[in-house]
Amino acid sequence: MDYNPIHIRNVGFLSNPDPNIASSKRKWVALCAWGELSSDWAGKSRLAESVSYQLGEESYRVNLLEITSPYPSAHRNRQLEAVEGVVFVQDATGSHRKMAIQWNELRRHGRPAVLFVDGFNRPGVNLFDIAEQAGVLTEARPIPLQYPIGEGEGFQGYVDLMTLRAYTCDRCMVGYAERQMPYRWPAQREIPIPEAIRADVEAWRDRMVESIVELDELLVRYLEAPQSITVEELRRSLRQSTLALTAVPMIGGEADCCRGIEPLLECIISYLPSPADRGTITGVTPGEAVEYSTPISLPTTTDAPLVALAFSGSSLFGSLDKERMVRVYSGRLRAEQRVHSSQMGRAVRIVSLYRIQQADFVPVEMLEAGDIGLLLMERAIDVGDTLCSQDSPIDVDWYTIKCPPPLLRQIIHSNSAKTLKEITDCLGPAAVVRGESITLELAGHVDMSYVQALQYRFPEATITWPQIIYRTTVVAPITHRGVYALRVKRHRQSAELALEFGPTDGGKPGLEFSHEIPTEAISPATLTRIRRGLEASMEQTEVLAGQTLYGLKVVLKEATFHPSAPSREDIQRIMGECFQEACNKAQLVLHQPIMDFTIEMEKSVVEPVLALLEDCQAGAVHLREAHRDVTVVKGTLRAGKIDTFRSRLHWIQSGHLRFTLDFALHFASYVPIAPGDVESILGE
């Protein structure tokens, strides 16, 4: 196949941390790659595999990577960085609650996903019930693209809701446990839609079209006449929504009988991104300080300088330290080439390269942008190292998790430095180590499930009860002038400063620092010390109701030091004094987080729940929908009232009430608190 990044898909297979589902995930990686499962298929399985697939007149190569770690970790983050999309394998009778946790993590990584439900041969499985439950728990909308023909042991095939065509295929072998002969990939055959399900198929196609159109402003005009939308428009719109992380295409199959391979590959090709959709790779020149470096952006094309990530180890040739799975993002990686290692800071030579072909690694002379392969190095390199051209070195921060605003703060204690290091690798930039504890800022109640998973993995660690993060901001800019004495033994020195303090642009967190002083009048080292002194003051100084300042924009207008520039310790001290004086003069306001919530419950308890919401003065209801035997209520809730509202809900919980409040909360906005209500709200 000729090289074209548009015709490449790098896909990770992910599942819940459950042994049965993990086994199902490995089956589908193997099935898609070689179309069969022999009795020793588990032994044949590799970390990465590949398959070529013809869709229409175009030929595609799909690289399949099994996301091996069941919990958040640095290794898992690197694996997700090596792919553009994810296939989430969900057992038909598995926990949708755990699925929501995994899906919300994918959103943090910015990875589009396809939801694949395995186990259509089991009795009582309904793809549309799973879609409704998953839609309540996750922050995206699962959209079923198939209608199954038959249920349980009578499952025969599916109807493609896009094209309204029915397909069936024979079972490869009845009874996987017998392991008598290899499974073979059966070709699917088109059949007429059974009349018994035609009405249901048409109804579900209308629901599918409505779900797709509601997410696309350009197609809203078709709501009154959904039949006038073409299949190409629907697929293009669903692909855009999938890449925007607002929709999840959803299909199903049966691994034990090899049913559903072709629809899965077609769904991967049609709706998940290619390497060409990734955009640019951004980094800095190795060795330069971040504050003084100029960002380097490289397009993901073969004409750009080389950038590759050694994202995982390998033991194919018995050289554990010298074998690395590699993802090429831009440029070309050649055998016998000398490349620059960003972590080691020197050149290393590549001995040989291998490309994935089904379950094997084939020697090649070159890997191009978008490829995943294996390389054998002359000397050992670390996992997570950036390999780049010697002429254009670049250092890339591969941890690209898109974290929503932090709403909760927890402290994790452990006497083991190794445990703290492993937890920090799992949590990434959200965790800050201070002594024998980790300060962890979470993006909401959904992330508490990750902390529970960490507690299970590291039982020796102690995790405190979460506290709500309120925001304190400056209302309007002020100018502050001050003269500060310096602590010098022999000479009397002073510093005269004039700074403007104000809100950040767009309400961004942290410190935005700039200056209006000529370059020759102040050294870069002094400016760096002033900025770091302000950052330390923001982190350590409580300015309102025990809260630190969330965001601050500072412009240094004047800085005079008599008779010379002070030391680092003096600058840090006087910046702390200056910061405190400016905050005493400024008008500050406290903001509280507001959460969007969704509760799914039986109709008989809707009125008591609404009355409880009004009695607690916790929030407001915006939407109330009835779905079959349950009612879905959506609204907003003050973060400080979450625990009170949840505990009182248990008093009215009865029968088969399905309570999913913990996993249906996500951040809505921060709203200011009136000065008279600050004390009462913080007391919640």
C-alpha positions as CSV (number, residue, x, y, z in Angstrom):
1,M,0.0,0.0,0.0
2,D,1.4,3.4,-0.9
3,Y,2.1,5.7,2.0
4,N,-0.7,8.2,2.8
5,P,-1.3,9.3,6.4
6,I,-5.0,9.8,5.6
7,H,-5.3,6.0,5.1
8,I,-3.7,5.1,8.4
9,R,-5.5,4.6,11.7
10,N,-3.6,4.2,15.0
11,V,-6.2,2.8,17.5
12,G,-5.9,1.7,21.1
13,F,-8.2,-1.0,22.5
14,L,-9.3,-0.2,26.0
15,S,-11.6,-2.0,28.5
16,N,-12.7,-1.9,32.1
17,P,-10.2,-3.4,34.7
18,D,-12.0,-6.7,34.7
19,P,-10.3,-10.0,33.7
20,N,-13.2,-11.2,31.6
21,I,-13.5,-8.0,29.7
22,A,-9.8,-7.7,29.3
23,S,-9.8,-11.1,27.7
24,S,-12.5,-10.0,25.3
25,K,-10.4,-6.9,24.5
26,R,-7.4,-9.1,23.5
27,K,-9.7,-11.4,21.4
28,W,-10.8,-8.4,19.3
29,V,-7.3,-7.1,18.8
30,A,-6.3,-10.6,17.5
31,L,-9.5,-11.0,15.5
32,C,-9.1,-7.7,13.7
33,A,-5.5,-8.4,12.9
34,W,-5.5,-11.9,11.6
35,G,-9.2,-12.9,11.4
36,E,-8.8,-16.0,13.4
37,L,-8.4,-17.3,17.0
38,S,-6.4,-20.5,17.3
39,S,-6.1,-22.5,20.5
40,D,-2.9,-20.6,21.4
41,W,-4.2,-17.1,20.4
42,A,-3.2,-15.6,23.8
43,G,0.4,-16.6,23.2
44,K,0.5,-15.1,19.7
45,S,-0.9,-11.8,20.8
46,R,1.5,-8.9,20.7
47,L,1.4,-5.4,22.2
48,A,0.6,-4.0,18.8
49,E,-0.7,-5.6,15.6
50,S,-1.8,-4.3,12.2
51,V,-4.4,-5.1,9.5
52,S,-5.0,-3.9,6.0
53,Y,-8.7,-3.4,5.1
54,Q,-10.3,-2.4,1.8
55,L,-13.2,0.1,2.2
56,G,-14.8,1.1,-1.1
57,E,-12.0,1.8,-3.5
58,E,-9.4,2.8,-0.9
59,S,-7.1,0.6,1.1
60,Y,-6.4,1.4,4.7
61,R,-3.9,0.2,7.3
62,V,-5.1,0.0,10.9
63,N,-2.5,-0.3,13.6
64,L,-4.0,-1.9,16.7
65,L,-2.5,-1.2,20.1
66,E,-3.7,-2.9,23.3
67,I,-3.9,-0.4,26.2
68,T,-2.6,-2.8,28.8
69,S,-2.7,-0.9,32.1
70,P,-6.1,-1.2,33.8
71,Y,-5.5,1.9,36.0
72,P,-4.2,5.4,35.2
73,S,-0.4,5.3,34.9
74,A,2.5,6.9,33.1
75,H,2.7,3.9,30.8
76,R,-1.0,4.2,30.0
77,N,-0.6,7.9,29.2
78,R,2.2,7.1,26.8
79,Q,0.2,4.4,25.0
80,L,-2.7,6.8,24.6
81,E,-0.3,9.4,23.3
82,A,0.8,7.0,20.6
83,V,-2.8,6.6,19.1
84,E,-5.3,9.0,17.7
85,G,-8.5,7.1,18.7
86,V,-9.7,4.4,21.0
87,V,-12.0,1.4,20.7
88,F,-13.7,0.8,24.1
89,V,-14.7,-2.8,24.5
90,Q,-17.6,-3.2,26.8
91,D,-19.0,-6.4,28.0
92,A,-22.8,-6.6,27.3
93,T,-23.5,-7.4,30.9
94,G,-20.6,-5.4,32.4
95,S,-20.5,-2.4,34.6
96,H,-21.6,0.7,32.9
97,R,-20.5,2.6,35.9
98,K,-16.9,1.6,35.3
99,M,-17.3,2.4,31.7
100,A,-18.2,6.0,32.5
101,I,-15.0,6.3,34.5
102,Q,-12.9,5.1,31.6
103,W,-14.7,7.3,29.1
104,N,-14.2,10.5,31.1
105,E,-10.5,9.7,31.2
106,L,-10.5,9.5,27.4
107,R,-12.1,13.0,27.3
108,R,-9.2,14.3,29.5
109,H,-6.7,12.9,27.0
110,G,-8.7,14.3,24.1
111,R,-9.1,10.9,22.4
112,P,-12.2,10.1,20.3
113,A,-13.7,6.7,20.9
114,V,-15.9,4.0,19.4
115,L,-17.9,1.9,21.9
116,F,-18.0,-1.8,21.0
117,V,-20.4,-4.0,22.9
118,D,-19.2,-7.7,23.0
119,G,-21.6,-10.5,23.8
120,F,-24.6,-10.2,21.6
121,N,-25.1,-13.9,21.9
122,R,-26.1,-13.5,25.6
123,P,-29.8,-13.5,26.5
124,G,-31.4,-10.2,27.4
125,V,-28.8,-8.0,25.7
126,N,-30.2,-4.8,24.3
127,L,-27.9,-2.4,22.5
128,F,-30.3,0.5,23.0
129,D,-30.7,0.1,26.7
130,I,-27.0,0.1,27.1
131,A,-26.8,3.3,25.0
132,E,-29.4,5.0,27.2
133,Q,-27.6,4.0,30.4
134,A,-24.2,5.0,29.1
135,G,-25.6,8.3,27.9
136,V,-26.8,9.2,31.4
137,L,-23.4,8.3,33.0
138,T,-21.0,9.7,30.4
139,E,-20.5,13.3,29.1
140,A,-20.9,12.2,25.5
141,R,-23.8,10.8,23.6
142,P,-23.6,7.1,22.5
143,I,-25.3,6.7,19.1
144,P,-26.1,3.1,18.1
145,L,-25.4,2.4,14.4
146,Q,-26.9,-1.1,14.3
147,Y,-30.1,-2.9,15.1
148,P,-29.4,-6.6,16.0
149,I,-31.3,-9.4,14.3
150,G,-32.2,-11.9,16.9
151,E,-31.4,-12.0,20.6
152,G,-29.3,-14.4,22.7
153,E,-28.6,-17.7,20.9
154,G,-30.8,-16.5,18.1
155,F,-28.5,-13.6,17.2
156,Q,-27.9,-13.8,13.5
157,G,-26.6,-10.4,12.4
158,Y,-27.5,-6.8,12.3
159,V,-29.1,-4.0,10.3
160,D,-26.9,-1.0,9.4
161,L,-29.0,2.0,10.4
162,M,-27.0,4.3,8.1
163,T,-27.8,2.4,4.9
164,L,-30.8,0.3,6.1
165,R,-29.1,-2.9,4.9
166,A,-29.2,-6.1,6.8
167,Y,-26.1,-8.4,7.1
168,T,-25.6,-11.9,8.5
169,C,-22.6,-14.3,8.8
170,D,-22.2,-17.8,9.9
171,R,-20.7,-18.8,13.2
172,C,-17.0,-19.8,13.0
173,M,-17.4,-22.5,15.6
174,V,-19.9,-23.3,18.3
175,G,-18.3,-23.6,21.7
176,Y,-15.1,-21.6,22.1
177,A,-14.0,-23.6,25.1
178,E,-13.6,-26.7,23.0
179,R,-10.5,-25.1,21.2
180,Q,-10.5,-27.8,18.5
181,M,-9.5,-25.7,15.5
182,P,-8.8,-22.1,14.6
183,Y,-11.5,-19.6,14.2
184,R,-11.9,-18.2,10.7
185,W,-13.1,-14.7,9.7
186,P,-16.5,-15.4,8.0
187,A,-17.5,-13.0,5.3
188,Q,-20.8,-11.2,6.0
189,R,-23.7,-11.6,3.5
190,E,-26.5,-9.1,2.8
191,I,-30.0,-10.3,3.4
192,P,-33.4,-8.6,3.3
193,I,-34.5,-6.8,6.5
194,P,-36.9,-9.2,8.4
195,E,-40.4,-7.9,8.3
196,A,-40.8,-8.6,12.0
197,I,-38.3,-5.9,13.0
198,R,-38.8,-3.4,10.1
199,A,-40.9,-1.0,12.1
200,D,-38.4,-1.0,15.0
201,V,-35.5,-0.5,12.6
202,E,-37.2,2.5,11.0
203,A,-38.0,4.0,14.4
204,W,-34.4,3.6,15.6
205,R,-33.0,5.0,12.4
206,D,-35.1,8.1,13.0
207,R,-33.7,8.3,16.6
208,M,-30.2,7.9,15.3
209,V,-30.6,10.6,12.7
210,E,-32.2,12.9,15.3
211,S,-29.2,12.3,17.7
212,I,-26.7,13.1,14.9
213,V,-28.5,16.2,13.7
214,E,-28.9,17.7,17.2
215,L,-25.1,17.8,17.5
216,D,-24.6,19.5,14.2
217,E,-25.8,23.1,13.7
218,L,-25.6,22.8,9.9
219,L,-28.1,19.9,9.8
220,V,-30.6,21.2,12.3
221,R,-32.8,22.4,9.4
222,Y,-33.3,18.8,8.5
223,L,-35.1,17.9,11.8
224,E,-38.5,18.3,10.2
225,A,-37.6,16.1,7.2
226,P,-34.9,13.6,8.4
227,Q,-35.4,11.4,5.4
228,S,-33.9,14.0,3.2
229,I,-30.5,13.8,4.7
230,T,-28.0,11.7,2.7
231,V,-25.9,8.9,4.2
232,E,-22.7,10.9,3.3
233,E,-24.0,13.9,5.3
234,L,-24.8,11.8,8.3
235,R,-21.4,10.1,8.3
236,R,-19.6,13.4,7.9
237,S,-21.5,14.9,10.7
238,L,-21.1,11.9,13.0
239,R,-17.3,12.0,12.3
240,Q,-17.1,15.7,13.2
241,S,-19.1,15.1,16.4
242,T,-16.9,12.1,17.3
243,L,-13.7,14.1,16.8
244,A,-15.2,16.9,19.0
245,L,-15.8,14.3,21.8
246,T,-19.6,15.0,21.8
247,A,-20.6,11.7,20.2
248,V,-19.6,8.0,20.5
249,P,-20.5,5.7,17.6
250,M,-21.7,2.4,19.1
251,I,-21.8,-1.0,17.5
252,G,-21.7,-4.6,18.8
253,G,-20.6,-8.2,18.0
254,E,-19.8,-11.6,19.2
255,A,-16.1,-12.4,19.7
256,D,-16.5,-16.1,20.4
257,C,-18.0,-16.6,16.9
258,C,-16.1,-13.8,15.1
259,R,-19.2,-11.8,14.3
260,G,-18.7,-8.0,14.0
261,I,-15.1,-7.7,12.7
262,E,-16.0,-5.9,9.4
263,P,-18.4,-3.4,11.0
264,L,-15.8,-2.6,13.7
265,L,-13.0,-2.0,11.1
266,E,-15.3,0.2,9.0
267,C,-16.4,2.2,12.1
268,I,-12.7,2.8,13.0
269,I,-11.9,4.0,9.5
270,S,-15.0,6.1,9.1
271,Y,-15.2,7.9,12.4
272,L,-11.8,7.8,14.2
273,P,-9.1,10.3,13.2
274,S,-6.0,9.7,11.1
275,P,-2.5,10.9,11.8
276,A,-3.2,13.8,9.4
277,D,-6.0,15.0,11.8
278,R,-3.6,15.3,14.7
279,G,-2.4,18.8,13.8
280,T,1.1,20.0,14.9
281,I,3.6,18.8,17.4
282,T,4.8,21.6,19.8
283,G,8.0,21.6,21.8
284,V,11.0,23.7,22.8
285,T,14.7,23.6,22.1
286,P,16.3,21.1,24.5
287,G,18.1,22.7,27.4
288,E,16.4,26.1,27.3
289,A,14.3,27.4,30.2
290,V,10.6,27.3,29.4
291,E,10.0,31.0,30.2
292,Y,12.7,32.1,27.7
293,S,12.3,29.5,25.0
294,T,10.4,30.0,21.7
295,P,7.8,27.2,21.0
296,I,8.6,25.0,18.0
297,S,5.6,23.7,16.0
298,L,6.1,21.0,13.4
299,P,3.4,19.7,11.0
300,T,2.7,16.0,11.1
301,T,4.1,15.4,7.6
302,T,7.0,13.5,6.1
303,D,8.6,16.7,4.9
304,A,9.0,18.1,8.4
305,P,12.0,17.3,10.7
306,L,11.9,14.0,12.6
307,V,9.9,13.7,15.8
308,A,9.2,10.3,17.3
309,L,8.2,8.9,20.8
310,A,9.6,5.7,22.3
311,F,6.4,4.9,24.1
312,S,6.8,1.3,25.3
313,G,9.4,-1.4,25.9
314,S,9.7,-4.7,24.0
315,S,11.4,-8.1,24.4
316,L,11.0,-9.5,20.9
317,F,14.8,-9.9,20.4
318,G,15.8,-10.3,24.0
319,S,17.4,-6.8,24.3
320,L,15.1,-5.2,26.9
321,D,16.9,-1.8,27.2
322,K,17.6,-1.4,23.5
323,E,14.1,-2.4,22.1
324,R,11.4,0.2,22.0
325,M,8.0,0.6,20.4
326,V,8.1,3.9,18.6
327,R,5.5,6.2,17.1
328,V,6.7,8.6,14.4
329,Y,4.8,11.9,14.3
330,S,6.7,13.9,11.7
331,G,9.5,13.3,9.2
332,R,11.1,9.9,8.4
333,L,12.9,7.4,10.7
334,R,15.5,5.4,8.8
335,A,17.6,2.3,9.8
336,E,21.3,3.0,10.5
337,Q,20.3,6.6,11.2
338,R,21.8,8.6,14.0
339,V,19.1,10.6,15.9
340,H,19.1,13.0,18.9
341,S,17.8,11.7,22.2
342,S,16.2,14.5,24.1
343,Q,16.5,12.8,27.5
344,M,20.1,11.7,27.1
345,G,21.1,14.9,25.3
346,R,23.3,13.1,22.7
347,A,23.1,11.2,19.5
348,V,22.2,7.5,19.3
349,R,22.2,5.1,16.4
350,I,19.3,3.0,15.2
351,V,20.4,-0.5,14.3
352,S,17.2,-1.8,12.6
353,L,13.5,-0.9,12.2
354,Y,10.4,-3.2,12.0
355,R,6.9,-2.4,10.9
356,I,3.9,-4.3,12.3
357,Q,2.2,-6.7,9.9
358,Q,-0.6,-8.6,11.5
359,A,1.0,-10.3,14.5
360,D,4.6,-10.1,13.2
361,F,7.3,-7.5,12.9
362,V,8.7,-7.1,9.3
363,P,12.1,-5.5,8.8
364,V,11.9,-2.2,6.9
365,E,14.3,0.6,5.9
366,M,12.1,3.5,7.0
367,L,9.1,4.4,9.1
368,E,7.2,7.6,8.1
369,A,5.0,10.1,9.9
370,G,2.0,8.3,11.3
371,D,3.6,4.8,11.6
372,I,4.0,2.7,14.7
373,G,6.8,0.2,14.7
374,L,9.7,-1.3,16.7
375,L,13.3,-0.1,16.7
376,L,16.5,-1.7,17.9
377,M,19.0,0.8,19.2
378,E,22.8,0.6,19.5
379,R,22.6,1.6,23.1
380,A,19.8,1.7,25.7
381,I,17.3,4.6,25.8
382,D,14.5,5.4,28.3
383,V,10.9,4.7,27.6
384,G,9.2,8.1,27.0
385,D,12.3,9.5,25.2
386,T,11.8,11.9,22.3
387,L,13.8,11.0,19.2
388,C,14.4,13.9,16.8
389,S,16.7,15.1,14.0
390,Q,20.2,16.1,15.0
391,D,19.8,19.2,12.9
392,S,16.5,20.2,14.5
393,P,16.4,19.0,18.1
394,I,13.2,19.4,20.0
395,D,11.9,18.5,23.5
396,V,8.2,17.6,23.6
397,D,6.1,17.4,26.7
398,W,4.0,14.3,25.8
399,Y,1.6,14.6,28.8
400,T,-1.2,16.4,26.9
401,I,-4.2,15.6,29.2
402,K,-6.8,18.3,28.8
403,C,-7.8,18.7,32.4
404,P,-11.1,20.6,33.3
405,P,-11.0,23.1,36.1
406,P,-10.1,21.6,39.5
407,L,-13.0,21.6,41.9
408,L,-11.8,19.3,44.8
409,R,-8.6,19.1,46.7
410,Q,-7.3,15.9,48.4
411,I,-4.2,15.0,50.3
412,I,-2.5,11.6,49.9
413,H,-0.1,10.6,52.6
414,S,2.5,7.8,52.4
415,N,5.8,7.1,54.2
416,S,7.2,5.4,51.0
417,A,8.9,7.7,48.5
418,K,8.5,5.0,45.9
419,T,4.7,4.9,46.4
420,L,4.5,8.7,46.1
421,K,6.5,8.5,42.9
422,E,4.3,5.9,41.4
423,I,1.1,7.8,42.4
424,T,2.5,11.0,40.9
425,D,3.2,9.1,37.6
426,C,-0.4,7.9,37.5
427,L,-1.9,11.3,38.2
428,G,0.4,13.6,36.2
429,P,0.4,17.4,36.6
430,A,-2.7,17.3,38.9
431,A,-0.5,16.0,41.7
432,V,2.1,18.1,43.6
433,V,4.5,16.3,46.0
434,R,5.2,18.1,49.3
435,G,7.3,16.1,51.7
436,E,5.6,12.9,52.6
437,S,2.2,13.8,51.0
438,I,0.7,14.6,47.6
439,T,-1.7,17.5,47.1
440,L,-4.1,16.4,44.5
441,E,-6.5,18.7,42.6
442,L,-9.5,16.9,41.0
443,A,-11.8,18.0,38.3
444,G,-14.9,16.9,40.1
445,H,-16.7,14.0,41.7
446,V,-16.1,11.8,38.6
447,D,-12.3,11.9,39.3
448,M,-12.9,10.6,42.8
449,S,-13.3,7.2,41.2
450,Y,-9.7,7.3,40.0
451,V,-8.6,8.1,43.6
452,Q,-10.6,5.1,44.8
453,A,-8.8,3.0,42.2
454,L,-5.4,4.3,43.4
455,Q,-6.4,3.4,47.0
456,Y,-7.1,-0.1,45.8
457,R,-3.7,-0.3,44.0
458,F,-1.8,1.4,46.9
459,P,-3.4,0.3,50.1
460,E,-0.5,1.7,52.2
461,A,-1.4,5.3,51.2
462,T,-3.9,7.4,53.2
463,I,-6.3,9.6,51.3
464,T,-8.1,12.5,53.1
465,W,-11.7,13.6,52.6
466,P,-12.0,16.0,49.6
467,Q,-12.4,19.7,50.1
468,I,-14.1,22.1,47.6
469,I,-11.9,24.5,45.8
470,Y,-13.3,28.1,45.8
471,R,-11.8,30.8,43.6
472,T,-10.8,34.2,44.8
473,T,-10.2,36.8,42.0
474,V,-9.5,40.5,41.7
475,V,-12.4,42.6,40.5
476,A,-10.6,45.6,39.0
477,P,-7.0,46.6,38.4
478,I,-5.1,48.7,41.0
479,T,-1.7,50.3,41.1
480,H,0.5,49.7,44.1
481,R,3.7,51.5,45.0
482,G,6.0,50.6,47.9
483,V,9.4,51.0,49.3
484,Y,10.9,48.0,51.0
485,A,14.1,47.8,53.2
486,L,16.6,45.1,52.3
487,R,18.4,43.1,54.9
488,V,22.1,44.0,54.4
489,K,24.7,44.1,57.2
490,R,26.9,47.0,56.2
491,H,25.0,49.1,53.7
492,R,21.5,50.5,53.9
493,Q,19.6,49.3,50.8
494,S,16.0,49.6,49.6
495,A,13.8,48.6,46.7
496,E,11.1,50.9,45.2
497,L,8.5,49.1,43.2
498,A,5.4,50.1,41.2
499,L,3.1,47.3,40.0
500,E,-0.3,47.0,38.6
501,F,-2.5,44.2,39.9
502,G,-5.6,43.1,38.1
503,P,-7.7,40.1,36.8
504,T,-6.2,37.8,34.2
505,D,-7.3,37.8,30.6
506,G,-10.3,35.5,30.2
507,G,-10.2,34.5,33.8
508,K,-7.2,32.2,33.4
509,P,-5.6,30.6,36.4
510,G,-2.1,31.4,37.7
511,L,0.1,34.4,37.3
512,E,0.4,36.5,34.1
513,F,3.5,38.6,34.5
514,S,4.9,41.3,32.3
515,H,7.0,44.4,32.6
516,E,7.3,47.9,31.1
517,I,11.0,48.4,32.1
518,P,13.7,48.8,29.4
519,T,15.8,45.7,29.0
520,E,19.0,47.5,29.8
521,A,17.6,48.8,33.1
522,I,16.9,45.4,34.7
523,S,18.5,41.9,34.3
524,P,16.6,38.8,33.1
525,A,17.6,37.1,36.3
526,T,16.0,39.8,38.5
527,L,12.8,39.6,36.5
528,T,12.7,35.8,36.9
529,R,13.2,36.2,40.7
530,I,10.4,38.8,40.9
531,R,8.0,36.5,39.0
532,R,8.9,33.5,41.1
533,G,8.4,35.5,44.3
534,L,4.9,36.5,43.1
535,E,4.1,32.9,42.2
536,A,5.2,31.7,45.7
537,S,3.1,34.4,47.3
538,M,0.0,33.4,45.4
539,E,0.4,29.8,46.4
540,Q,1.1,30.4,50.1
541,T,-0.9,33.6,51.0
542,E,-4.5,33.3,52.1
543,V,-6.3,36.4,50.9
544,L,-10.0,35.9,51.5
545,A,-11.9,33.4,53.7
546,G,-8.8,31.2,53.9
547,Q,-8.5,30.9,50.1
548,T,-5.5,31.7,48.0
549,L,-5.8,33.9,44.9
550,Y,-6.9,31.9,41.8
551,G,-5.6,34.2,39.0
552,L,-3.6,37.5,38.9
553,K,-2.2,39.7,36.2
554,V,0.8,41.8,37.3
555,V,2.5,44.5,35.3
556,L,5.9,45.7,36.7
557,K,6.0,49.4,35.8
558,E,9.0,50.6,37.9
559,A,11.7,48.9,39.8
560,T,14.6,50.8,41.5
561,F,17.1,49.2,43.8
562,H,19.5,51.2,45.9
563,P,22.4,50.8,45.5
564,S,22.4,47.4,43.6
565,A,20.1,44.5,42.8
566,P,19.1,42.5,45.9
567,S,19.6,38.8,46.5
568,R,17.1,36.1,45.7
569,E,16.1,35.8,49.3
570,D,15.4,39.5,49.6
571,I,13.4,39.6,46.4
572,Q,11.2,36.7,47.6
573,R,10.6,38.4,51.0
574,I,9.8,41.9,49.6
575,M,7.5,40.4,46.9
576,G,5.6,38.6,49.6
577,E,5.1,41.9,51.5
578,C,4.2,43.7,48.3
579,F,1.6,41.0,47.4
580,Q,0.0,41.1,50.8
581,E,-0.3,45.0,50.7
582,A,-1.8,45.0,47.2
583,C,-4.4,42.3,48.2
584,N,-5.4,44.4,51.2
585,K,-6.1,47.3,48.9
586,A,-7.8,45.4,46.0
587,Q,-11.4,44.4,45.8
588,L,-11.6,40.6,46.0
589,V,-14.6,38.3,45.3
590,L,-15.1,34.7,46.1
591,H,-16.5,32.3,43.5
592,Q,-18.2,28.9,44.1
593,P,-18.4,26.0,41.6
594,I,-21.7,25.1,40.1
595,M,-22.2,21.5,38.8
596,D,-24.5,20.1,36.2
597,F,-26.2,16.9,37.5
598,T,-28.3,14.1,36.1
599,I,-30.4,11.7,38.2
600,E,-32.1,8.7,36.7
601,M,-35.0,7.4,38.9
602,E,-38.3,5.7,38.9
603,K,-41.3,7.9,38.2
604,S,-42.7,7.2,41.7
605,V,-39.9,9.1,43.4
606,V,-39.6,12.1,41.1
607,E,-41.7,14.5,43.2
608,P,-40.0,13.7,46.5
609,V,-36.6,14.3,44.9
610,L,-37.7,17.6,43.4
611,A,-39.1,18.6,46.8
612,L,-35.8,17.7,48.4
613,L,-33.9,19.8,45.9
614,E,-36.1,22.8,46.7
615,D,-35.9,22.2,50.5
616,C,-32.1,22.0,50.5
617,Q,-31.8,25.2,48.4
618,A,-29.1,23.3,46.5
619,G,-29.8,24.2,42.9
620,A,-32.4,24.2,40.1
621,V,-34.0,21.8,37.6
622,H,-33.6,22.6,33.9
623,L,-34.9,19.5,32.2
624,R,-37.2,16.6,33.0
625,E,-37.6,13.7,30.6
626,A,-39.5,10.4,30.8
627,H,-37.8,7.3,29.2
628,R,-39.9,4.1,29.5
629,D,-40.1,3.3,33.2
630,V,-37.6,5.9,34.4
631,T,-37.4,9.7,34.5
632,V,-34.3,11.7,33.9
633,V,-33.9,15.0,35.8
634,K,-31.1,17.4,34.8
635,G,-30.2,20.7,36.5
636,T,-27.5,22.6,38.4
637,L,-26.3,22.0,42.0
638,R,-24.0,24.0,44.3
639,A,-20.9,22.0,45.0
640,G,-21.2,22.6,48.7
641,K,-24.6,20.9,48.8
642,I,-23.6,17.8,46.9
643,D,-22.9,15.6,50.0
644,T,-26.0,16.9,51.9
645,F,-28.3,16.3,48.9
646,R,-26.8,12.9,48.3
647,S,-27.1,11.7,51.9
648,R,-30.8,12.9,52.1
649,L,-31.6,11.1,48.8
650,H,-30.8,7.8,50.4
651,W,-33.7,8.4,52.8
652,I,-36.2,8.4,50.0
653,Q,-34.4,5.7,47.9
654,S,-36.8,2.8,47.5
655,G,-37.4,-0.2,45.2
656,H,-35.4,-0.2,42.1
657,L,-34.3,3.4,42.1
658,R,-31.2,3.7,40.0
659,F,-29.2,6.5,41.6
660,T,-26.3,7.7,39.5
661,L,-25.6,11.2,40.8
662,D,-22.0,10.5,41.6
663,F,-21.2,9.6,38.1
664,A,-23.4,12.2,36.3
665,L,-21.8,15.3,37.8
666,H,-19.6,17.6,35.8
667,F,-18.4,21.2,36.0
668,A,-20.7,23.9,34.7
669,S,-19.3,27.3,35.8
670,Y,-18.0,29.4,38.7
671,V,-20.4,32.1,40.0
672,P,-19.5,34.9,42.5
673,I,-20.8,34.7,46.1
674,A,-22.4,37.8,47.6
675,P,-20.2,39.1,50.5
676,G,-22.9,38.5,53.0
677,D,-23.2,34.8,52.0
678,V,-19.5,33.9,52.1
679,E,-19.5,32.7,55.7
680,S,-22.6,30.5,55.4
681,I,-21.6,28.9,52.1
682,L,-18.1,28.1,53.4
683,G,-19.7,26.5,56.4
684,E,-21.5,23.9,54.1
